Amino acid sequence: MADSQLARALLVTGHAAEAVAWSQRVVAGRTRTSGHDHPGTIAAQVSLGHTLVAAGQPGDAVTVLTEAAAGYERVRGTGHLQTLSARDELAAACRAAGKPADAIGHYRRTLADRERVQGPRHPDTMTARGKLAGACLADGRLKDAISHYKRTLADRERVLGPDHLDTIAARRNIASAYHSAGKMAPALQLYEQVCADHQRVLGADHPHTLARRAELAHAYYAAGRLTDAATLLRDTVSRCEQALPPGDPLTQALRENMTGIAGG
């Protein structure tokens, strides 16, 4: 237990390589004292896999998490929440390891099981659908990504309401997918709505609102609306300088964007 707590502390404080060593020690100890198929041993494997991804070793993480997911299926069953969580970790590791098709396969399976076990509108199910959409987007499957993002948004609006931050985030994801697909008209409409949502819910000078304004300006620029982009960036930089600490990364990035637009 002490080794496990130390591994988590190291990971949180940015010492991922050391965290891996301690996590491996936990797995070895659990295996020696409790056996390979003990739930505690499998949980330690999942933690090790997560830590390996954080340490930039996703290939090793895939190996560990494949074994962990299979262990949970064997011990807990395919529909157990621990099994589903392990498969989520495995999908994330596959995506990090540059195996998008494998990631999509695991996310699809997890989504189907969560729909069956937890229901289609459970928060975990909606999150699983969003992860599947993100994996499809990363793999260039834009039509599938947009379809899953739309379903996620509809479910979040129905369950959480239109002004919940998770709902707004789902709306932003669709805007990003449209942007990636080159469909700038619907992308701009959604980016504008997301900005308005953040301003209404969080306030005009909240860091998240300012970041969304920066995204909208970038989308304006990509759509060829250079005057709108420059105007919005100029106003956002002014707001950042007033609302954020000196030297804030967002302010600096926006200043650089302003320079780039002026140079263009």
C-alpha positions as CSV (number, residue, x, y, z in Angstrom):
1,M,0.0,0.0,0.0
2,A,2.8,2.4,0.8
3,D,4.5,1.6,-2.5
4,S,1.3,2.3,-4.3
5,Q,0.7,5.6,-2.6
6,L,4.3,6.7,-3.4
7,A,3.9,5.7,-7.0
8,R,0.7,7.9,-7.2
9,A,2.4,10.8,-5.5
10,L,5.4,10.6,-7.9
11,L,3.1,10.5,-10.9
12,V,1.1,13.5,-9.7
13,T,4.2,15.5,-9.1
14,G,5.6,14.8,-12.6
15,H,8.1,12.1,-11.8
16,A,6.6,9.6,-14.2
17,A,9.8,7.5,-14.7
18,E,10.2,6.9,-11.0
19,A,6.5,6.2,-10.7
20,V,6.8,3.4,-13.2
21,A,9.5,1.7,-11.1
22,W,7.4,1.8,-8.0
23,S,4.3,0.7,-9.8
24,Q,6.2,-2.3,-11.2
25,R,7.3,-3.1,-7.6
26,V,3.6,-3.0,-6.5
27,V,2.6,-5.4,-9.3
28,A,5.4,-7.8,-8.4
29,G,4.5,-7.6,-4.7
30,R,0.8,-8.2,-5.4
31,T,1.5,-11.1,-7.7
32,R,3.8,-12.7,-5.1
33,T,1.4,-12.3,-2.2
34,S,-2.0,-12.6,-3.7
35,G,-1.6,-14.4,-7.0
36,H,-1.9,-13.4,-10.6
37,D,-5.7,-13.3,-10.8
38,H,-6.4,-11.5,-7.6
39,P,-8.4,-8.3,-8.2
40,G,-5.8,-6.3,-6.3
41,T,-3.1,-7.6,-8.6
42,I,-5.1,-6.7,-11.7
43,A,-5.8,-3.2,-10.3
44,A,-2.1,-2.7,-9.8
45,Q,-1.5,-3.7,-13.4
46,V,-4.1,-1.1,-14.6
47,S,-2.3,1.5,-12.5
48,L,1.0,0.5,-14.0
49,G,-0.4,0.8,-17.5
50,H,-1.7,4.3,-16.8
51,T,1.6,5.3,-15.4
52,L,3.5,3.9,-18.4
53,V,1.4,6.0,-20.7
54,A,2.1,9.1,-18.6
55,A,5.8,8.2,-18.8
56,G,5.8,8.1,-22.6
57,Q,5.9,4.3,-22.9
58,P,2.5,3.5,-24.5
59,G,3.7,0.3,-26.2
60,D,4.6,-1.2,-22.9
61,A,1.3,0.1,-21.5
62,V,-0.6,-1.7,-24.2
63,T,1.0,-5.0,-23.2
64,V,0.3,-4.5,-19.5
65,L,-3.3,-3.3,-20.0
66,T,-4.1,-6.1,-22.4
67,E,-3.3,-8.6,-19.7
68,A,-5.2,-6.6,-17.1
69,A,-8.3,-6.3,-19.2
70,A,-8.2,-10.0,-19.9
71,G,-7.7,-10.7,-16.2
72,Y,-10.7,-8.6,-15.2
73,E,-12.9,-10.3,-17.9
74,R,-11.8,-13.7,-16.5
75,V,-12.3,-12.7,-12.8
76,R,-15.1,-10.2,-12.9
77,G,-16.9,-10.8,-16.3
78,T,-17.1,-8.7,-19.4
79,G,-19.7,-6.3,-18.1
80,H,-18.2,-5.5,-14.8
81,L,-17.3,-1.8,-14.3
82,Q,-13.7,-2.6,-13.4
83,T,-13.4,-4.5,-16.7
84,L,-14.8,-1.6,-18.6
85,S,-12.5,0.8,-16.9
86,A,-9.5,-1.4,-17.8
87,R,-10.6,-1.5,-21.4
88,D,-10.9,2.3,-21.4
89,E,-7.3,2.5,-20.2
90,L,-6.3,0.0,-22.9
91,A,-8.0,2.0,-25.6
92,A,-6.2,5.2,-24.5
93,A,-2.9,3.4,-24.5
94,C,-3.5,2.1,-28.0
95,R,-4.3,5.6,-29.2
96,A,-1.1,6.9,-27.6
97,A,0.9,4.1,-29.1
98,G,-0.3,5.1,-32.6
99,K,-2.7,2.2,-33.0
100,P,-6.0,4.1,-33.8
101,A,-7.8,1.1,-35.2
102,D,-7.2,-0.9,-32.1
103,A,-8.3,2.0,-29.9
104,I,-11.5,2.4,-31.9
105,G,-12.2,-1.3,-31.5
106,H,-11.8,-1.2,-27.8
107,Y,-13.8,2.0,-27.4
108,R,-16.7,0.5,-29.5
109,R,-16.8,-2.6,-27.4
110,T,-16.7,-0.6,-24.2
111,L,-19.5,1.7,-25.4
112,A,-21.7,-1.2,-26.3
113,D,-21.1,-2.8,-22.9
114,R,-21.8,0.4,-21.0
115,E,-25.0,1.0,-23.0
116,R,-26.1,-2.6,-22.0
117,V,-25.0,-2.4,-18.3
118,Q,-25.4,1.3,-17.4
119,G,-27.8,2.5,-19.9
120,P,-27.4,4.8,-23.0
121,R,-27.6,8.1,-21.0
122,H,-25.5,7.2,-18.0
123,P,-22.6,9.7,-17.6
124,D,-20.0,7.0,-18.1
125,T,-21.8,5.9,-21.3
126,M,-21.8,9.4,-22.7
127,T,-18.2,9.8,-21.8
128,A,-17.4,6.5,-23.6
129,R,-19.2,7.7,-26.7
130,G,-17.2,11.0,-26.6
131,K,-13.9,9.0,-26.4
132,L,-14.9,6.9,-29.4
133,A,-15.7,10.1,-31.3
134,G,-12.3,11.5,-30.4
135,A,-10.5,8.3,-31.6
136,C,-12.4,8.4,-34.8
137,L,-11.5,12.1,-35.3
138,A,-7.8,11.3,-34.7
139,D,-7.9,8.5,-37.2
140,G,-9.5,10.8,-39.9
141,R,-12.9,9.0,-39.7
142,L,-14.6,12.4,-39.7
143,K,-18.1,11.2,-40.6
144,D,-18.1,8.7,-37.7
145,A,-16.6,11.3,-35.3
146,I,-19.3,13.9,-36.1
147,S,-22.0,11.3,-35.8
148,H,-20.9,10.2,-32.3
149,Y,-20.2,13.7,-31.2
150,K,-23.8,14.7,-32.2
151,R,-25.2,11.8,-30.3
152,T,-23.1,12.8,-27.3
153,L,-24.3,16.4,-27.4
154,A,-27.9,15.3,-27.7
155,D,-27.7,13.0,-24.7
156,R,-25.9,15.6,-22.6
157,E,-28.4,18.3,-23.4
158,R,-31.2,15.9,-22.5
159,V,-29.6,14.7,-19.2
160,L,-27.6,17.7,-18.1
161,G,-29.2,20.7,-19.8
162,P,-27.8,23.0,-22.4
163,D,-25.7,25.1,-20.0
164,H,-23.8,22.4,-18.2
165,L,-20.1,22.6,-18.9
166,D,-20.0,19.0,-20.2
167,T,-22.7,19.9,-22.7
168,I,-20.8,22.9,-23.8
169,A,-17.7,20.8,-24.2
170,A,-19.6,18.4,-26.4
171,R,-20.7,21.3,-28.6
172,R,-17.1,22.4,-28.9
173,N,-16.1,18.9,-29.9
174,I,-18.5,19.0,-32.8
175,A,-17.2,22.4,-33.9
176,S,-13.6,21.0,-33.9
177,A,-14.7,18.0,-35.9
178,Y,-16.5,20.2,-38.5
179,H,-13.3,22.3,-38.6
180,S,-11.2,19.3,-39.3
181,A,-13.6,18.2,-42.1
182,G,-13.3,21.7,-43.7
183,K,-17.0,22.5,-43.0
184,M,-16.3,26.0,-41.8
185,A,-19.9,27.3,-41.9
186,P,-21.3,24.9,-39.2
187,A,-18.0,25.0,-37.4
188,L,-18.1,28.8,-37.0
189,Q,-21.7,28.8,-35.9
190,L,-20.9,26.3,-33.2
191,Y,-17.7,28.0,-32.1
192,E,-19.7,31.3,-31.8
193,Q,-22.3,29.5,-29.7
194,V,-19.6,27.9,-27.5
195,C,-18.1,31.4,-26.8
196,A,-21.5,32.7,-25.9
197,D,-22.2,29.7,-23.7
198,H,-18.9,30.2,-21.8
199,Q,-19.5,33.9,-21.4
200,R,-23.0,33.4,-20.0
201,V,-22.1,30.5,-17.7
202,L,-18.5,31.5,-16.5
203,G,-18.3,35.2,-17.3
204,A,-16.6,37.2,-20.0
205,D,-13.1,37.3,-18.4
206,H,-12.9,33.7,-17.2
207,P,-9.8,31.9,-18.6
208,H,-11.9,29.3,-20.3
209,T,-14.0,31.9,-22.0
210,L,-10.9,33.7,-23.2
211,A,-9.5,30.5,-24.5
212,R,-12.7,29.8,-26.5
213,R,-12.6,33.3,-27.9
214,A,-9.0,32.5,-29.1
215,E,-10.3,29.3,-30.8
216,L,-13.1,31.3,-32.5
217,A,-10.5,33.8,-33.8
218,H,-8.4,31.0,-35.2
219,A,-11.5,29.6,-36.9
220,Y,-12.2,33.0,-38.4
221,Y,-8.7,33.1,-39.7
222,A,-8.9,29.6,-41.2
223,A,-12.2,30.6,-42.9
224,G,-10.5,33.7,-44.5
225,R,-12.3,36.2,-42.2
226,L,-9.1,38.0,-41.4
227,T,-10.7,41.3,-40.2
228,D,-13.0,39.4,-37.8
229,A,-10.0,37.3,-36.6
230,A,-7.8,40.4,-35.9
231,T,-10.6,42.3,-34.2
232,L,-11.5,39.4,-31.9
233,L,-7.8,38.6,-31.1
234,R,-7.1,42.3,-30.3
235,D,-10.1,42.5,-27.9
236,T,-9.2,39.1,-26.3
237,V,-5.6,40.1,-25.8
238,S,-6.8,43.3,-24.0
239,R,-9.1,41.2,-21.8
240,C,-6.3,38.7,-21.0
241,E,-4.0,41.5,-20.0
242,Q,-6.6,42.8,-17.6
243,A,-7.9,39.5,-16.2
244,L,-4.9,37.1,-16.2
245,P,-1.5,37.3,-14.4
246,P,1.4,38.9,-16.2
247,G,3.2,36.5,-18.5
248,D,0.2,34.1,-18.7
249,P,0.8,31.6,-21.6
250,L,-2.6,32.4,-23.2
251,T,-1.8,36.1,-23.4
252,Q,1.6,35.4,-24.9
253,A,0.2,32.9,-27.4
254,L,-2.5,35.4,-28.5
255,R,0.1,38.2,-29.0
256,E,2.1,35.8,-31.2
257,N,-1.1,35.1,-33.2
258,M,-1.7,38.8,-33.6
259,T,1.8,39.2,-35.0
260,G,1.2,36.3,-37.4
261,I,-2.1,37.8,-38.7
262,A,-0.5,41.2,-39.1
263,G,2.4,39.7,-41.0
264,G,0.0,37.7,-43.2
